[in-house]
Amino acid sequence: MFGRIKSLDAILATAEKKSLHRSLGAFQLTMLGVGGIIGTGIFVLTAEAAQKAGPGMMWSFVIAGFVCAVAALCYSELASMVPVSGSAYTYTYAVMGELLAWMVGWALILEYAVAASAVSVGWSGYFVGLMRDYLGITIPATLANGPYAGGVVNLPAFFIALLVTGLLMIGTKESARFNAILVVIKVAALTLFIIATIGIINTDNFTPLTPNGWGTIGVGGAAASIFFAYVGFDAVSTAAEETKNPQRNVPIGLIGSLVICTVFYLLVAAGAIGTIGAQPVTGLGGEVLSPGSPELAQRCAAIVASGVTEPLACSKEALAHVLKTIGWNKLGAVIGLAAGLALPSVVLMMLFGQTRIFFVMARDGLLPEKLATVHPKWKTPYIVTAITGAVVAVGAAFFPVGKLADVSNSGTLFAFLMVAIAVLIMRRTDPGRNRPFRTPVVWLVAPLAIVGTVALYFLLPIDAMLVLPIWGAIGLVVYFAYSRRNSHVGRGLVEVHEDDPDAPPQPVPPMPGAPTPGGIQA
């Protein structure tokens, strides 16, 4: 299992050849993290959290943020040691071998693709509201919801996924300035929401605090779901090679962005709960209804039809809905517009990340190298992008945002678990290795990350938990049927990195005392 290790020295030599300029400071890293984190999680999943935890979702944000913080510290150490593309997949390959690296990469494919679907569905809810508020166009519910919500297909989500896929295929990328503008839009929208709601909070709306308790359908389950709201901080750790004084600035960027976003999330949650309440919607018999279920959709439709104000847990555009309910219709429309403008960029980031992992794995020989073919005109891996985009669009068309987020979280939690384990293994097997950033109190932080990720995984709904082992079993079949015998490391070839991606792989130079290349040690 641990035999085929990709040479860490070769990877580091590649990083040296890239010679990236160290220009990022603590502030730039923090803003990079904030831009990567704020997205569908807070704009959409607030309603999902309300249905599971009620007002107790404030605790859920704290729990999910803490687990992300300890995982981020582990992630950062490996990112500073192995500052090349491939994310947790590359780190695991260098530390624990090809099989576990394959499983991490396979899980990351699931994470990014399903997350892109989830963000597409989240954007759809705001788009439907924008069409209604600004143009007076009402999109029929049958075409704006999947079967889970009484509709047929979610066409807006389907088309935004295809549109972003098309942009990626022809090589359209966000510029740094465009990214900065989107960060400002997102932060400004949340700030406006907080200012509008914080002064009219009714503390009675916080009682009962935990109507469904602390379990799977409660605060713990909500924490597992809104873990999705924090994913994106890895943009900070992967920028370690371009950071001035990474030992100081990387942890500031990681923890700073997580703290800022956690404070924003808590204030937004407090504003939403305190103004219109966030108690879960129950069935006619008082039973707890599962988020994203047809039963909840039917109950929400009945509540609205009776003339009662739509509960927060029923809303497809949670933050805009809160403002409209308290009479701030124009400001609610502005929040909806901000989400409508900002969320497609998150879809693009997720799709780009997924295709990048796919591309690196194909270039390693673990997937058919045809998938890594670069288009002669567009200069993008267009085949894998098209395949990914089609799958993402279909997922967005037929599944609810909460279910998609939970499935994405299962893959993310597995990747974070492997990163925390890899940090501990490297501390024992290679303690003298240069670490530009060292995880503080690693023998406490890494076990906390391990326990936290495992706990959140088991707090996910059972169907989301089962997706990961089923997906993993499919991955093992693919690995032993194809990947193991085609692996470049197994064949004694070394990967060629970004500086010359079209060059063929080269034989690994023999090392004194090393086994012959047959899949053991490169």
BELBELNOR-V599907 format. One record per backbone hydrogen bond with DSSP energy under -1.0 kcal/mol. NH is the residue of the N-H (numbers start at 1). CO is the residue of the C=O. E is the energy in kcal/mol with one decimal. If there is no record, write none. Layout:
NH_CO_E / NH_CO_E
This chain:
5_3_-1.6 / 6_93_-1.7 / 11_7_-1.8 / 12_8_-2.5 / 13_9_-2.2 / 14_10_-1.9 / 15_11_-2.0 / 16_12_-2.1 / 17_13_-1.9 / 18_14_-1.6 / 19_15_-1.1 / 23_21_-1.1 / 23_242_-1.7 / 24_242_-2.4 / 29_25_-2.2 / 30_26_-2.4 / 31_27_-2.5 / 32_28_-2.2 / 33_29_-2.3 / 34_30_-2.5 / 35_31_-2.5 / 36_32_-1.7 / 37_33_-2.0 / 38_34_-2.2 / 43_39_-1.9 / 44_40_-2.8 / 45_40_-1.5 / 47_44_-1.6 / 49_45_-2.7 / 50_46_-2.0 / 51_47_-1.8 / 52_48_-1.5 / 53_49_-3.3 / 54_50_-1.2 / 56_53_-1.5 / 56_209_-1.4 / 57_54_-1.9 / 58_55_-1.6 / 59_56_-1.1 / 60_56_-1.3 / 61_57_-2.1 / 62_58_-1.4 / 63_59_-2.6 / 64_60_-2.6 / 65_61_-2.2 / 66_62_-2.2 / 67_63_-2.2 / 68_64_-2.1 / 69_65_-2.0 / 70_66_-2.1 / 71_67_-2.0 / 72_68_-2.7 / 73_69_-1.7 / 74_70_-1.3 / 75_71_-2.8 / 76_72_-2.3 / 77_73_-1.2 / 78_74_-1.5 / 79_75_-2.3 / 80_76_-2.1 / 81_77_-1.3 / 82_78_-2.8 / 84_82_-2.2 / 89_86_-1.3 / 91_87_-1.7 / 92_88_-2.5 / 93_89_-2.0 / 94_90_-1.9 / 95_91_-1.0 / 96_92_-2.9 / 98_4_-1.3 / 101_97_-1.9 / 102_98_-3.0 / 103_99_-2.0 / 104_100_-2.3 / 105_101_-3.0 / 106_102_-2.9 / 107_103_-2.1 / 108_104_-2.5 / 109_105_-2.0 / 110_106_-1.6 / 111_107_-2.7 / 112_108_-2.8 / 113_109_-2.1 / 114_110_-2.4 / 115_111_-2.3 / 116_112_-2.3 / 117_113_-1.7 / 118_114_-2.4 / 119_115_-2.6 / 120_116_-1.9 / 121_117_-2.2 / 122_118_-2.4 / 123_119_-2.6 / 124_120_-1.8 / 125_121_-1.4 / 126_122_-1.1 / 127_123_-2.5 / 128_124_-2.6 / 129_125_-1.5 / 130_126_-2.5 / 131_127_-2.6 / 132_128_-1.7 / 133_129_-2.9 / 134_130_-2.9 / 137_131_-2.4 / 143_140_-1.6 / 149_146_-1.7 / 150_147_-1.5 / 151_146_-2.0 / 152_142_-2.6 / 153_142_-2.0 / 154_397_-2.3 / 155_143_-2.3 / 155_153_-1.3 / 158_154_-2.1 / 159_155_-2.8 / 160_156_-2.3 / 161_157_-1.8 / 162_158_-1.7 / 163_159_-2.6 / 164_160_-2.4 / 165_161_-2.0 / 166_162_-2.4 / 167_163_-2.1 / 168_164_-2.3 / 169_165_-2.3 / 170_166_-1.8 / 172_167_-2.6 / 179_175_-2.4 / 180_176_-2.2 / 181_177_-2.2 / 182_178_-2.1 / 183_179_-2.2 / 184_180_-2.2 / 185_181_-2.3 / 186_182_-2.5 / 187_183_-2.7 / 188_184_-2.7 / 189_185_-2.3 / 190_186_-2.1 / 191_187_-2.4 / 192_188_-2.6 / 193_189_-2.0 / 194_190_-2.4 / 195_191_-2.5 / 196_192_-2.3 / 197_193_-1.6 / 198_194_-2.8 / 200_197_-1.5 / 202_274_-2.4 / 205_202_-2.0 / 206_203_-1.7 / 207_204_-1.5 / 213_210_-1.5 / 219_213_-2.1 / 221_215_-2.4 / 222_218_-2.3 / 223_219_-2.2 / 224_220_-2.1 / 225_221_-1.8 / 226_222_-3.1 / 228_225_-1.5 / 229_226_-1.7 / 230_227_-1.8 / 235_232_-1.5 / 236_233_-2.2 / 238_234_-2.4 / 239_236_-1.2 / 240_237_-1.4 / 242_239_-1.2 / 243_240_-1.4 / 244_24_-2.5 / 248_245_-1.3 / 249_245_-2.7 / 250_246_-1.7 / 252_248_-1.2 / 253_249_-2.7 / 254_250_-2.8 / 255_251_-2.6 / 256_252_-2.3 / 257_253_-1.9 / 258_254_-2.0 / 259_255_-2.9 / 260_256_-2.7 / 261_257_-2.4 / 262_258_-2.4 / 263_259_-2.6 / 264_260_-2.4 / 265_261_-3.0 / 266_262_-2.7 / 267_263_-2.4 / 268_264_-2.8 / 269_265_-2.9 / 270_266_-2.6 / 271_267_-2.3 / 272_268_-2.6 / 273_269_-2.8 / 274_270_-2.8 / 275_271_-1.4 / 276_272_-1.6 / 277_273_-1.6 / 283_287_-2.6 / 286_283_-2.0 / 293_290_-1.6 / 297_293_-2.1 / 298_294_-2.6 / 299_295_-2.3 / 300_296_-2.7 / 301_297_-2.2 / 302_298_-2.0 / 303_299_-2.1 / 304_300_-2.4 / 305_301_-2.3 / 306_302_-1.3 / 307_304_-1.6 / 308_303_-1.3 / 314_311_-1.5 / 315_312_-1.4 / 321_317_-2.7 / 322_318_-1.9 / 323_319_-1.7 / 324_320_-2.2 / 325_321_-2.2 / 326_322_-1.4 / 327_324_-1.2 / 328_323_-2.6 / 329_327_-1.4 / 332_328_-2.6 / 333_329_-2.1 / 334_330_-1.8 / 335_331_-2.5 / 336_332_-2.3 / 337_333_-2.2 / 338_334_-2.6 / 339_335_-2.4 / 340_336_-2.5 / 341_337_-2.1 / 342_338_-2.3 / 343_339_-2.5 / 347_343_-1.8 / 348_344_-2.1 / 349_345_-2.2 / 350_346_-2.5 / 351_347_-2.6 / 352_348_-2.7 / 353_349_-2.4 / 354_350_-2.4 / 355_351_-2.6 / 356_352_-2.0 / 357_353_-2.1 / 358_354_-2.5 / 359_355_-2.6 / 360_356_-2.4 / 361_357_-2.5 / 362_358_-2.4 / 363_359_-2.3 / 364_360_-1.4 / 365_362_-1.3 / 366_361_-1.8 / 371_368_-1.9 / 372_369_-1.1 / 373_370_-1.7 / 375_380_-2.8 / 379_375_-2.1 / 382_380_-2.3 / 385_381_-1.8 / 386_382_-2.3 / 387_383_-2.2 / 388_384_-2.5 / 389_385_-2.7 / 390_386_-2.1 / 391_387_-1.9 / 392_388_-2.8 / 393_389_-2.5 / 394_390_-2.0 / 395_391_-2.4 / 396_392_-2.4 / 397_393_-1.7 / 398_394_-1.2 / 399_395_-1.7 / 404_400_-2.2 / 405_401_-2.6 / 406_402_-2.2 / 407_403_-2.2 / 408_404_-2.5 / 409_405_-2.5 / 410_406_-1.6 / 411_407_-1.3 / 412_408_-2.1 / 413_409_-3.1 / 414_410_-1.5 / 415_411_-2.0 / 416_412_-2.6 / 417_413_-2.3 / 418_414_-2.2 / 419_415_-1.9 / 420_416_-2.2 / 421_417_-2.1 / 422_418_-2.5 / 423_419_-2.0 / 424_420_-1.5 / 425_421_-2.3 / 426_422_-2.6 / 427_423_-1.8 / 428_424_-1.3 / 429_425_-3.0 / 430_426_-2.3 / 433_430_-1.4 / 444_441_-2.3 / 445_441_-2.8 / 446_442_-2.1 / 448_444_-1.9 / 449_445_-2.2 / 450_446_-2.5 / 451_447_-2.9 / 452_448_-2.8 / 453_449_-2.6 / 454_450_-2.1 / 455_451_-2.6 / 456_452_-2.5 / 457_453_-2.0 / 458_454_-2.0 / 460_457_-1.4 / 465_461_-2.2 / 466_462_-2.2 / 467_463_-1.2 / 470_466_-2.0 / 471_467_-3.1 / 472_468_-3.0 / 473_469_-2.5 / 474_470_-2.1 / 475_471_-2.2 / 476_472_-2.2 / 477_473_-1.9 / 478_474_-2.2 / 479_475_-2.5 / 480_476_-2.6 / 481_477_-2.0 / 482_478_-2.2 / 483_478_-1.6 / 484_479_-3.2 / 486_482_-1.1 / 487_483_-1.2 / 488_364_-2.7 / 491_487_-1.6 / 492_489_-1.2 / 493_488_-3.7 / 494_506_-3.1 / 500_497_-1.8 / 503_500_-1.5 / 508_492_-2.3 / 514_511_-2.4 / 522_5_-1.4
